[in-house]
């Protein structure tokens, strides 16, 4: 989702709140200040999937805050959701040289493997955050030999949790069949394919029946348009499921119509929606934690030569990362939505 500069202060405030309160991953980074300001200034290339995206912004802000405290300069490369551009950017970073490390946010899970291997061969430390770097989307394990840091979520876990939430919502509302509209983000992406496959497995044998589909492209505006199309084609929809930005658009489309909403992302919009009862539930993510912890570990890896085991960034969230009305107050959103 594109956000205005006026929203930047709100995003930064969320990041600062998270930093002040700590996070579930803090036990994995007890030396969180690393070797603050020790030695020469480090140079890190940060390959963002989309700087203007409201989910990405807190990740970058957290990374920059850590870098500022640890004598490190971050140079940002914005791919703006173009995997080919991101591939070229990483190639250029390696060719030009001068960087001690790179932080990757892959748009496509396999696209950056070869240039990441090239970076490692040139003694450039590689950290991967948020999405998977590798062909397997059901594991948090590193998939590139020599990679120093991996702080991500597992796409199939999201699909499984989403499916279970949807089944629960339909059962509690005695809906059989439960006519469901499914909002992809980008239908052809490896991320969406993995989430949908796990979702399908979780709803198998239940009253849930996906009768309509759309794409939100991670924006409320396109989520609104897609939901309008789904409702026109299937006016008896009982439930809509998708990423938070798409569900934000869906709330506008349904108006006062009784349609259950289930999202994923753990945004402020989602937490508030679940607390109010407007949304049934949500599957949490924590982008600021990923940016903070990934940068901390990369700086330590560069300074000490020590690599880190892979970290599932959402592993210790309340309720196994599933937000319901009963536990929504325990979640602290790390991005606005």
C-alpha positions as CSV (number, residue, x, y, z in Angstrom):
1,X,0.0,0.0,0.0
2,X,1.3,3.5,-0.9
3,X,1.3,5.8,2.1
4,X,1.5,9.6,2.2
5,X,4.4,11.4,3.9
6,X,1.9,12.5,6.4
7,X,1.7,8.9,7.6
8,X,5.4,8.6,8.1
9,X,5.3,10.0,11.6
10,X,2.7,7.5,12.6
11,X,4.8,4.6,11.2
12,X,7.9,5.9,13.0
13,X,5.9,6.2,16.3
14,X,4.9,2.5,15.9
15,X,8.5,1.5,15.3
16,X,9.7,3.5,18.3
17,X,7.0,1.9,20.5
18,X,8.0,-1.5,19.4
19,X,11.7,-0.8,20.1
20,X,10.9,0.6,23.5
21,X,8.6,-2.3,24.5
22,X,10.9,-5.0,23.1
23,X,9.6,-8.0,21.1
24,X,9.1,-11.7,21.3
25,X,12.4,-12.2,19.4
26,X,14.5,-10.2,22.0
27,X,15.7,-13.4,23.5
28,X,17.4,-14.2,20.2
29,X,19.3,-10.9,20.3
30,X,20.3,-10.3,23.9
31,X,23.4,-8.4,22.7
32,X,21.0,-6.2,20.7
33,X,23.3,-3.1,20.6
34,X,26.0,-5.3,19.1
35,X,29.4,-3.8,19.5
36,X,28.0,-0.3,19.3
37,X,30.2,2.1,17.3
38,X,33.1,-0.4,17.5
39,X,35.7,-0.2,14.8
40,X,35.3,1.3,11.3
41,X,32.0,2.5,9.9
42,X,30.3,-0.4,8.2
43,X,28.5,0.0,4.9
44,X,25.3,-2.0,4.2
45,X,23.1,-2.2,1.1
46,X,19.4,-2.5,1.9
47,X,17.4,-4.0,-1.0
48,X,13.9,-3.0,-0.3
49,X,11.0,-4.6,-2.1
50,X,9.1,-1.2,-2.0
51,X,10.0,1.7,0.2
52,X,6.6,3.3,0.0
53,X,4.8,0.2,1.1
54,X,3.3,0.7,4.6
55,X,4.5,-2.8,5.6
56,X,8.0,-2.2,4.4
57,X,8.4,1.2,5.9
58,X,8.7,0.2,9.6
59,X,11.2,-2.6,8.6
60,X,13.5,0.0,7.0
61,X,13.0,2.5,9.9
62,X,14.0,-0.2,12.4
63,X,17.0,-1.2,10.4
64,X,18.2,2.4,10.1
65,X,17.7,3.0,13.8
66,X,20.0,0.0,14.6
67,X,22.5,1.1,12.0
68,X,22.6,4.6,13.5
69,X,23.4,3.2,16.9
70,X,26.2,1.0,15.6
71,X,28.4,3.1,13.4
72,X,26.9,1.7,10.2
73,X,25.6,3.4,7.1
74,X,22.7,1.9,5.2
75,X,22.2,2.7,1.5
76,X,18.7,1.9,0.3
77,X,17.8,0.4,-3.1
78,X,14.1,0.5,-3.9
79,X,12.9,-2.1,-6.4
80,X,9.3,-0.9,-6.2
81,X,7.9,-4.4,-6.5
82,X,9.9,-5.2,-9.7
83,X,11.8,-8.5,-9.2
84,X,13.9,-7.8,-12.3
85,X,15.0,-4.4,-11.0
86,X,15.8,-5.9,-7.7
87,X,18.0,-8.6,-9.4
88,X,19.9,-5.8,-11.3
89,X,20.3,-3.8,-8.1
90,X,21.9,-6.6,-6.3
91,X,24.2,-7.4,-9.2
92,X,25.3,-3.7,-9.3
93,X,25.9,-3.7,-5.5
94,X,28.3,-6.7,-5.9
95,X,30.0,-5.3,-9.0
96,X,30.6,-1.8,-7.6
97,X,31.8,-3.2,-4.3
98,X,32.4,-1.2,-1.1
99,X,29.8,-2.9,1.0
100,X,30.4,-5.0,4.0
101,X,27.0,-6.6,3.9
102,X,23.6,-6.7,2.2
103,X,20.1,-7.0,3.6
104,X,17.7,-8.6,1.2
105,X,13.9,-8.5,1.0
106,X,13.2,-10.8,-1.9
107,X,10.2,-10.0,-4.1
108,X,10.5,-13.5,-5.6
109,X,11.9,-16.3,-3.4
110,X,14.4,-17.7,-6.0
111,X,15.3,-14.6,-8.0
112,X,18.2,-13.4,-5.8
113,X,19.8,-16.7,-5.0
114,X,22.6,-16.5,-7.6
115,X,23.6,-12.9,-6.9
116,X,23.4,-13.6,-3.2
117,X,25.9,-16.5,-3.7
118,X,28.1,-14.1,-5.7
119,X,28.1,-11.7,-2.8
120,X,29.0,-14.4,-0.3
121,X,31.9,-15.5,-2.6
122,X,33.2,-12.0,-2.4
123,X,33.1,-12.0,1.4
124,X,30.1,-9.8,1.6
125,X,27.8,-10.9,4.5
126,X,24.2,-11.6,3.5
127,X,21.1,-11.1,5.6
128,X,17.7,-12.1,4.4
129,X,14.6,-10.6,6.2
130,X,10.8,-11.0,5.9
131,X,10.2,-13.2,2.8
132,X,12.0,-16.5,1.9
133,X,15.2,-16.6,0.0
134,X,15.0,-20.1,-1.6
135,X,12.6,-22.5,-3.2
136,X,11.1,-23.9,-0.1
137,X,8.3,-21.8,1.4
138,X,7.4,-24.1,4.3
139,X,10.5,-23.6,6.4
140,X,12.5,-20.8,8.1
141,X,15.8,-22.6,7.5
142,X,18.5,-20.9,5.4
143,X,18.6,-22.2,1.8
144,X,21.7,-20.4,0.5
145,X,25.1,-21.8,1.7
146,X,27.1,-19.2,3.5
147,X,24.2,-16.9,4.3
148,X,24.8,-15.2,7.6
149,X,21.4,-14.1,8.8
150,X,17.8,-15.2,8.1
151,X,14.9,-13.6,9.9
152,X,11.6,-14.4,8.2
153,X,8.1,-15.7,8.5
154,X,6.9,-19.0,6.9
155,X,4.3,-18.5,4.1
156,X,2.7,-21.9,4.6
157,X,2.1,-21.2,8.3
158,X,0.1,-18.1,7.3
159,X,-2.1,-20.2,4.9
160,X,-2.7,-22.8,7.6
161,X,-3.6,-20.3,10.3
162,X,-5.8,-18.4,7.9
163,X,-7.6,-21.6,6.9
164,X,-8.2,-22.6,10.5
165,X,-9.5,-19.1,11.4
166,X,-11.9,-19.2,8.4
167,X,-13.2,-22.7,9.4
168,X,-13.7,-21.5,13.0
169,X,-15.5,-18.4,11.9
170,X,-17.9,-20.3,9.6
171,X,-18.6,-22.9,12.3
172,X,-19.3,-20.4,15.0
173,X,-21.8,-18.6,12.7
174,X,-23.4,-21.9,11.6
175,X,-22.7,-21.3,7.9
176,X,-22.9,-24.4,5.7
177,X,-21.9,-23.9,3.0
178,X,-19.7,-20.9,4.0
179,X,-19.4,-19.0,0.7
180,X,-16.0,-17.4,0.8
181,X,-14.2,-14.7,-1.3
182,X,-10.5,-15.2,-1.4
183,X,-8.3,-12.1,-2.0
184,X,-4.9,-12.9,-3.3
185,X,-2.2,-10.2,-3.1
186,X,-0.4,-11.1,-6.4
187,X,-1.9,-14.4,-7.5
188,X,1.1,-15.5,-9.6
189,X,3.7,-14.9,-6.9
190,X,5.4,-17.7,-5.1
191,X,4.2,-16.2,-1.8
192,X,0.6,-16.3,-2.7
193,X,0.8,-19.8,-4.3
194,X,2.3,-21.1,-1.0
195,X,-0.3,-19.4,1.2
196,X,-3.2,-20.6,-0.9
197,X,-2.0,-24.2,-1.0
198,X,-1.8,-24.3,2.8
199,X,-5.1,-22.5,3.1
200,X,-6.8,-25.1,0.9
201,X,-5.4,-28.0,2.9
202,X,-6.6,-26.3,6.2
203,X,-10.2,-25.9,4.9
204,X,-10.5,-29.4,3.3
205,X,-13.6,-31.2,4.5
206,X,-15.1,-28.1,6.1
207,X,-18.2,-26.1,5.1
208,X,-15.8,-23.5,3.6
209,X,-16.3,-23.1,-0.1
210,X,-14.3,-20.5,-2.1
211,X,-16.8,-19.2,-4.6
212,X,-15.0,-16.0,-5.7
213,X,-11.4,-14.7,-6.1
214,X,-9.7,-11.3,-6.5
215,X,-6.4,-9.6,-6.1
216,X,-5.5,-6.7,-3.9
217,X,-1.9,-6.0,-4.9
218,X,-1.3,-5.1,-1.2
219,X,-3.5,-2.0,-1.5
220,X,-6.9,-1.0,0.0
221,X,-8.0,0.6,-3.3
222,X,-7.5,-2.6,-5.3
223,X,-8.9,-4.6,-2.4
224,X,-12.1,-2.4,-2.6
225,X,-12.4,-2.9,-6.3
226,X,-11.8,-6.7,-6.2
227,X,-14.4,-7.1,-3.4
228,X,-16.9,-5.1,-5.3
229,X,-16.4,-7.5,-8.3
230,X,-16.7,-10.5,-6.0
231,X,-19.9,-9.3,-4.4
232,X,-21.4,-8.5,-7.8
233,X,-20.6,-12.0,-9.0
234,X,-21.5,-13.7,-5.7
235,X,-23.9,-11.5,-3.7
236,X,-24.4,-14.2,-1.1
237,X,-20.8,-14.1,0.1
238,X,-20.5,-15.0,3.8
239,X,-16.8,-14.3,4.3
240,X,-13.8,-12.5,2.8
241,X,-10.2,-13.5,3.5
242,X,-6.9,-11.8,2.5
243,X,-4.0,-9.7,3.5
244,X,-4.8,-6.7,5.8
245,X,-4.6,-4.0,3.1
246,X,-7.0,-6.0,0.9
247,X,-9.4,-6.5,3.9
248,X,-9.2,-2.7,4.6
249,X,-10.6,-2.2,1.1
250,X,-13.2,-5.0,1.6
251,X,-14.6,-3.1,4.7
252,X,-15.4,-0.2,2.4
253,X,-17.0,-2.5,-0.2
254,X,-19.3,-4.4,2.1
255,X,-20.7,-1.4,3.9
256,X,-23.4,-2.6,6.3
257,X,-23.7,-5.9,4.6
258,X,-23.0,-8.8,7.1
259,X,-19.8,-10.4,5.8
260,X,-17.1,-11.9,8.0
261,X,-13.6,-10.6,7.5
262,X,-10.4,-12.5,8.2
263,X,-7.0,-11.0,7.4
264,X,-3.3,-11.5,7.8
265,X,-0.5,-9.0,8.6
266,X,-1.1,-7.9,12.2
267,X,-1.4,-4.2,11.2
268,X,-2.9,-1.5,13.5
269,X,-6.0,-1.6,11.3
270,X,-6.3,-5.3,11.8
271,X,-5.8,-5.2,15.6
272,X,-8.3,-2.4,15.9
273,X,-10.8,-4.2,13.6
274,X,-10.6,-7.4,15.6
275,X,-10.9,-5.6,18.9
276,X,-14.0,-3.8,17.7
277,X,-15.6,-7.0,16.2
278,X,-15.5,-5.6,12.7
279,X,-13.0,-8.3,11.7
280,X,-13.3,-11.8,13.0
281,X,-9.5,-12.5,13.3
282,X,-6.1,-11.9,11.8
283,X,-2.7,-13.7,11.5
284,X,0.1,-11.5,12.8
285,X,3.3,-10.4,11.3
286,X,6.0,-8.1,12.7
287,X,8.0,-6.2,10.1
288,X,9.8,-3.8,12.5
289,X,11.1,-6.8,14.5
290,X,12.4,-8.3,11.3
291,X,14.2,-5.1,10.3
292,X,15.6,-4.6,13.8
293,X,16.8,-8.1,14.5
294,X,18.1,-8.8,11.0
295,X,20.2,-5.6,11.1
296,X,21.5,-6.3,14.6
297,X,22.6,-9.8,13.6
298,X,24.2,-8.7,10.3
299,X,26.3,-6.1,12.0
300,X,27.5,-8.7,14.5
301,X,28.2,-11.1,11.7
302,X,30.4,-8.5,9.9
303,X,32.2,-7.4,13.0
304,X,32.8,-10.9,14.5
305,X,32.6,-13.3,11.6
306,X,29.9,-15.2,13.5
307,X,26.8,-16.3,11.5
308,X,23.4,-16.8,13.1
309,X,20.8,-19.6,13.1
310,X,17.6,-18.8,11.2
311,X,14.9,-17.1,13.2
312,X,11.1,-17.3,12.8
313,X,10.2,-13.7,13.5
314,X,6.7,-14.5,14.7
315,X,7.4,-17.7,16.7
316,X,6.8,-16.3,20.1
317,X,3.8,-14.0,19.5
318,X,0.8,-14.4,21.7
319,X,-1.8,-17.0,20.7
320,X,0.6,-18.6,18.2
321,X,0.4,-15.4,16.2
322,X,-3.4,-15.6,15.7
323,X,-5.3,-12.5,16.7
324,X,-8.8,-12.9,18.1
325,X,-11.1,-10.6,20.0
326,X,-10.2,-12.5,23.2
327,X,-6.4,-11.7,22.9
328,X,-6.2,-8.7,20.6
329,X,-5.2,-6.4,23.5
330,X,-1.9,-8.5,23.8
331,X,-0.8,-7.5,20.3
332,X,1.2,-4.4,19.5
333,X,1.0,-3.5,15.8
334,X,4.3,-2.8,14.1
335,X,2.8,-1.2,11.0
336,X,-0.3,0.9,10.2
337,X,-2.0,-1.2,7.5
